Amino acid sequence: MTEDLITIKELTEEEQWKDAFLVMKQLLTDLDKKKYLQLIKEMYKEGYKMFALFEKGKIAAVTGVIQLTNLYYGKHIWVHDLITDESKRSKGYGERLLLHIQTWGKENGCGIVALSSGFERVDAHRFYENKMAYIKSSYVFRRQV
């Protein structure tokens, strides 16, 4: 596959977010399109950004990120979502998209890219640790209020 068939760009409009839904839904299976769009619009106001990797003009992978600052990471990028379309896996698209986010973060003064991943996502953990050299550094705890 030639490089000119692969592009990465930020998705900034509702129609683009709708196009990304079919891929995002593969990660967030309980989310319907209406709720997804409502949440994306809310998150976008808070600084959330969505990027997609396109193969021949069609979305093959999607990531949603936000730039944050806290006491333990300083200025950093938090990856909310990273998913490659099931039919496009093992082509290096997740790696390319995450490398893009790392570069984008560095260009924006961030020193770290961080994320959480569910316990059951063993293949994703292997990807982050072995392929992308991420360090497993903590657990994430949550509670409904």
Kinemage of the C-alpha trace (Angstrom):
@kinemage 1
@onewidth
@group {chain A} dominant
@subgroup {mainchain}
@vectorlist {calphas} color= white
{ca met a 1} P 0.000 0.000 0.000
{ca thr a 2} L 1.411 3.375 -0.923
{ca glu a 3} L 1.737 6.184 1.604
{ca asp a 4} L -0.573 8.535 -0.311
{ca leu a 5} L -3.504 6.204 0.394
{ca ile a 6} L -3.032 6.688 4.163
{ca thr a 7} L -3.787 10.027 5.814
{ca ile a 8} L -4.373 11.178 9.380
{ca lys a 9} L -6.495 14.201 10.133
{ca glu a 10} L -8.396 15.818 12.963
{ca leu a 11} L -12.173 15.418 12.851
{ca thr a 12} L -13.805 18.720 13.809
{ca glu a 13} L -17.337 18.574 12.400
{ca glu a 14} L -20.442 16.607 13.307
{ca glu a 15} L -20.579 14.806 9.935
{ca gln a 16} L -17.006 13.599 10.468
{ca trp a 17} L -17.853 12.409 13.990
{ca lys a 18} L -20.835 10.529 12.544
{ca asp a 19} L -18.509 8.843 10.042
{ca ala a 20} L -16.229 7.777 12.914
{ca phe a 21} L -19.092 6.251 14.900
{ca leu a 22} L -19.044 2.865 13.149
{ca val a 23} L -15.410 2.355 14.154
{ca met a 24} L -15.794 3.882 17.636
{ca lys a 25} L -18.825 1.648 18.261
{ca gln a 26} L -16.531 -1.400 18.019
{ca leu a 27} L -14.847 -0.221 21.237
{ca leu a 28} L -17.854 1.323 22.978
{ca thr a 29} L -20.495 -1.277 22.167
{ca asp a 30} L -23.177 0.086 24.533
{ca leu a 31} L -23.121 3.574 23.015
{ca asp a 32} L -25.852 4.591 20.560
{ca lys a 33} L -25.250 7.240 17.897
{ca lys a 34} L -27.421 9.917 19.533
{ca lys a 35} L -25.674 9.637 22.916
{ca tyr a 36} L -22.273 9.420 21.181
{ca leu a 37} L -22.829 12.708 19.326
{ca gln a 38} L -24.166 14.390 22.460
{ca leu a 39} L -21.079 13.339 24.442
{ca ile a 40} L -18.621 14.248 21.660
{ca lys a 41} L -20.093 17.771 21.438
{ca glu a 42} L -19.818 18.188 25.211
{ca met a 43} L -16.285 16.794 25.312
{ca tyr a 44} L -15.220 18.934 22.347
{ca lys a 45} L -16.126 22.071 24.335
{ca glu a 46} L -13.814 20.770 27.088
{ca gly a 47} L -10.854 20.326 24.720
{ca tyr a 48} L -11.407 16.790 23.394
{ca lys a 49} L -10.001 16.181 19.933
{ca met a 50} L -10.677 13.291 17.585
{ca phe a 51} L -8.225 12.107 14.946
{ca ala a 52} L -8.768 9.450 12.298
{ca leu a 53} L -6.489 7.437 10.069
{ca phe a 54} L -7.969 7.098 6.601
{ca glu a 55} L -7.214 4.267 4.200
{ca lys a 56} L -8.237 5.158 0.640
{ca gly a 57} L -10.501 7.895 2.004
{ca lys a 58} L -12.321 5.681 4.532
{ca ile a 59} L -11.818 5.733 8.307
{ca ala a 60} L -9.715 2.759 9.407
{ca ala a 61} L -8.774 3.879 12.942
{ca val a 62} L -9.917 6.563 15.381
{ca thr a 63} L -8.560 8.127 18.546
{ca gly a 64} L -10.004 10.661 20.950
{ca val a 65} L -7.611 12.654 23.131
{ca ile a 66} L -7.436 15.638 25.446
{ca gln a 67} L -4.577 17.790 26.653
{ca leu a 68} L -4.491 18.016 30.453
{ca thr a 69} L -2.214 19.194 33.228
{ca asn a 70} L -1.973 17.561 36.637
{ca leu a 71} L 0.519 17.192 39.476
{ca tyr a 72} L 1.851 13.745 38.573
{ca tyr a 73} L 2.178 13.940 34.758
{ca gly a 74} L 2.445 17.703 34.286
{ca lys a 75} L 1.200 18.768 30.846
{ca his a 76} L 0.182 15.594 29.010
{ca ile a 77} L -2.138 13.963 26.495
{ca trp a 78} L -4.804 11.594 27.800
{ca val a 79} L -6.032 9.065 25.238
{ca his a 80} L -9.725 8.460 25.867
{ca asp a 81} L -10.243 6.129 22.909
{ca leu a 82} L -8.091 4.283 20.389
{ca ile a 83} L -9.646 1.753 18.043
{ca thr a 84} L -8.809 0.237 14.676
{ca asp a 85} L -11.662 -1.129 12.571
{ca glu a 86} L -11.845 -4.901 13.059
{ca ser a 87} L -11.415 -5.471 9.321
{ca lys a 88} L -8.274 -3.293 9.208
{ca arg a 89} L -6.301 -4.675 12.161
{ca ser a 90} L -2.679 -5.882 11.977
{ca lys a 91} L -1.783 -3.270 9.356
{ca gly a 92} L 0.004 -0.959 11.795
{ca tyr a 93} L -2.773 1.645 11.806
{ca gly a 94} L -3.116 1.823 15.596
{ca glu a 95} L 0.632 2.292 15.861
{ca arg a 96} L 0.654 5.058 13.242
{ca leu a 97} L -2.240 6.864 14.885
{ca leu a 98} L -0.690 6.647 18.361
{ca leu a 99} L 2.676 7.840 16.994
{ca his a 100} L 0.814 10.776 15.440
{ca ile a 101} L -0.693 11.609 18.850
{ca gln a 102} L 2.715 11.349 20.522
{ca thr a 103} L 4.192 13.776 17.966
{ca trp a 104} L 1.202 16.109 18.254
{ca gly a 105} L 1.513 16.042 22.050
{ca lys a 106} L 5.216 16.838 21.919
{ca glu a 107} L 4.578 19.704 19.478
{ca asn a 108} L 2.047 21.078 21.989
{ca gly a 109} L 4.465 20.979 24.925
{ca cys a 110} L 3.339 17.705 26.473
{ca gly a 111} L 5.856 15.311 27.978
{ca ile a 112} L 3.652 12.233 28.377
{ca val a 113} L 0.871 10.377 26.601
{ca ala a 114} L -1.230 8.334 29.040
{ca leu a 115} L -4.285 6.086 28.782
{ca ser a 116} L -6.252 3.432 30.600
{ca ser a 117} L -7.289 0.088 29.167
{ca gly a 118} L -9.794 -2.428 30.513
{ca phe a 119} L -8.454 -5.583 32.174
{ca glu a 120} L -10.060 -7.788 29.511
{ca arg a 121} L -8.231 -6.064 26.637
{ca val a 122} L -5.162 -8.292 26.771
{ca asp a 123} L -4.269 -7.797 23.089
{ca ala a 124} L -4.378 -4.021 23.555
{ca his a 125} L -2.094 -4.295 26.607
{ca arg a 126} L 0.389 -6.335 24.606
{ca phe a 127} L 0.286 -3.669 21.871
{ca tyr a 128} L 0.856 -0.789 24.304
{ca glu a 129} L 3.645 -2.491 26.241
{ca asn a 130} L 5.491 -4.495 23.591
{ca lys a 131} L 4.929 -2.519 20.399
{ca met a 132} L 4.607 1.042 21.706
{ca ala a 133} L 6.849 0.830 24.847
{ca tyr a 134} L 4.195 2.145 27.247
{ca ile a 135} L 4.668 1.403 30.943
{ca lys a 136} L 1.880 -0.074 33.058
{ca ser a 137} L 1.980 2.432 35.920
{ca ser a 138} L -1.319 2.351 37.810
{ca tyr a 139} L -4.850 1.086 38.172
{ca val a 140} L -7.879 3.270 37.525
{ca phe a 141} L -10.624 3.155 40.148
{ca arg a 142} L -14.167 4.402 39.699
{ca arg a 143} L -17.429 4.595 41.594
{ca gln a 144} L -20.875 5.709 40.540
{ca val a 145} L -22.249 8.710 42.401
